[in-house]
Amino acid sequence: MDPHQMLIDSSAPVGVRHVEVPPEYAGQRLDNFLLRELKGAPKSLIYRIVRKGEVRLNGGRVQPDRRLRAGDVVRVPPVRLGAREAGPLRPPPEWIERLRAAVLYEDRDLLVLDKPAGLAVHKGSGIEFGVIELLRAIRREEPFLELAHRLDRETSGCLALARTPEALRRIQDSLRSGQVEKRYLALARGYWNHGPREVDLPLRRNVLRGGERMVEATADGKPALTRFQPVSLFKPASLLEARIGTGRTHQIRVHAAEIGHPLAGDDKYGDPAFDRWLAEQCGLRRLFLHAHSLMLPLEGRDIAVSAPLPAELKSVVDRLSDGR
């Protein structure tokens, strides 16, 4: 049996396997590679076996975000999955319909969705399913389907998935070289009087604050650049377009908060009093952050996809405009 087709038997786990990385998987992260090898395993388990050293790359310990090269040999340990984890995913019907209706663009290499707010991109701790698990359940005939990038769970909008290993590698190379342009619409607290503004603040993730893991701006963090442009200005809030030069976790949210304009509906970095006012006056019940535009090069062609502002966010803008 081809090792890339091997499934995990929950009642009798297989022994250790040493899997050579084929050329089409060059550039993929180790954790994503393992998710395919250990089908049904939650991401928390993947991180745990990597952290404990049960997974080895060319005989040595490695971090889960390590990029693989063709010819690398990955030690894949046996794992035992509980019946709940190993059983086939049965997606909630409402999410199936929403994802089927969410396709913005599709060709032989690429799938772009208008991801709904509230749906994580993949399952994890306390999350039974995400976009990738739902799509794989809906499209069981797809030989390959991988996330090309991430969006926060509460962020809506353009999300790209690769349908071939070659497309995944090309998109990720384009992301690293800054050739992909992602634009977001965000509602921020207060009247924005800065005009176009760049925020260049390094970010560090997994900072414990009050028992919660956060991202914070700190000199020893990873480089992060966000360009803000005002779109519509209201007395209590401002609609901004944000373009990101890097793709750090919670980047737009943290950068906006750092310059005194936290995003509306942000329960991690926002202003609770401002959020309560928006909920009462404008009916906002979610984070106001939407990935409205995605442009990327793929096989000599430039692909541009846009996602309209969701109705629940557009109504907030309309109410603010009426009270302007």
Sequence and secondary structure as in RCSB ss.txt:
>XXXX:A:sequence
MDPHQMLIDSSAPVGVRHVEVPPEYAGQRLDNFLLRELKGAPKSLIYRIVRKGEVRLNGGRVQPDRRLRAGDVVR
VPPVRLGAREAGPLRPPPEWIERLRAAVLYEDRDLLVLDKPAGLAVHKGSGIEFGVIELLRAIRREEPFLELAHR
LDRETSGCLALARTPEALRRIQDSLRSGQVEKRYLALARGYWNHGPREVDLPLRRNVLRGGERMVEATADGKPAL
TRFQPVSLFKPASLLEARIGTGRTHQIRVHAAEIGHPLAGDDKYGDPAFDRWLAEQCGLRRLFLHAHSLMLPLEG
RDIAVSAPLPAELKSVVDRLSDGR
>XXXX:A:secstr
  GGG    SSS    EEEE  GGGTT BHHHHHHHHTTT  HHHHHHHHHTT SEETTB   TT B  TT EEE
E      HHHHS     HHHHHHHHTTEEEE SSEEEEEE TT  SS BTTB   HHHHHHHHTTT S  EESS 
  TT EEEEEEESSHHHHHHHHHHHHTT  EEEEEEEEES   S SEEEE  EEEEEEETTEEEEEE TTSB  E
EEEEEEEE SSEEEEEEEESS  TTHHHHHHHHTT  BTT TTTS HHHHHHHHHHH   S  EEEEEEEEEETT
EEEEEE    HHHHHHHHHHHHT 
